[in-house]
Amino acid sequence: MTAAVADRTLTTVDRCDRCGAQAYVRVVLGASGGELLFCAHHARAVEPNLRPLSSDWHDESGRLHEKAAVPVD
């Protein structure tokens, strides 16, 4: 896996591997280099078991609390 893929920002196209909701967490597995995507809910559920096996845990779940910009006309 290249650093460019591991470092890119998650978008609305990226979906949770467990439920299909928008993904906010990317996990890169250390042994295989495979990538898993999770919504914030499922990331919290698997984190205690999966984090020790990961080489990278990229969490953007803080974006859930951002306010959307509203255009002013």
C-alpha positions in Angstrom: 0.0 0.0 0.0 1.3 3.4 -0.9 1.5 6.3 1.5 -0.7 8.3 -0.9 -3.6 5.9 -0.4 -3.1 5.6 3.4 -3.0 9.4 3.8 -5.9 10.5 1.6 -9.0 12.0 3.2 -12.0 9.8 3.4 -15.0 11.0 1.3 -18.7 10.2 1.1 -17.8 7.4 -1.4 -15.8 5.5 1.3 -18.2 3.2 3.0 -18.0 1.1 6.3 -17.1 -2.5 5.6 -19.6 -3.6 8.3 -22.8 -1.7 7.6 -22.3 0.5 4.5 -22.6 3.9 6.3 -20.1 6.6 5.5 -16.6 5.6 6.7 -14.7 7.9 9.0 -11.9 5.5 10.1 -9.4 3.7 7.9 -7.4 0.9 9.4 -4.3 -0.5 7.7 -3.4 -4.0 9.0 0.3 -4.4 9.9 0.8 -8.0 8.7 -1.0 -7.9 5.4 -1.1 -4.2 4.6 -4.8 -4.6 3.9 -7.2 -1.7 4.4 -10.5 -1.7 6.4 -13.0 1.1 6.5 -15.4 1.7 9.4 -18.1 4.2 10.4 -17.4 5.8 13.8 -19.8 3.4 15.6 -18.2 0.2 14.2 -14.6 1.6 14.6 -15.3 2.1 18.3 -16.7 -1.5 18.5 -13.6 -3.2 16.9 -10.9 -0.8 18.2 -9.8 -2.8 21.3 -9.2 -5.9 19.2 -8.1 -4.4 15.9 -5.8 -1.5 16.9 -3.0 -3.8 18.2 -3.0 -5.5 14.8 -2.9 -2.2 12.8 0.0 -0.3 11.4 -2.1 2.8 10.9 -5.4 4.0 12.5 -6.6 7.0 10.5 -9.6 8.5 12.4 -11.6 11.4 10.9 -14.7 10.9 13.1 -14.2 14.4 14.5 -15.7 15.6 11.2 -19.0 14.4 12.5 -19.2 17.4 14.8 -18.3 20.0 12.2 -20.9 22.4 11.2 -21.6 22.6 7.5 -21.0 26.0 5.8 -24.2 27.7 4.9 -24.0 30.1 1.9 -25.3 33.5 2.6 -27.1 35.2 -0.3 
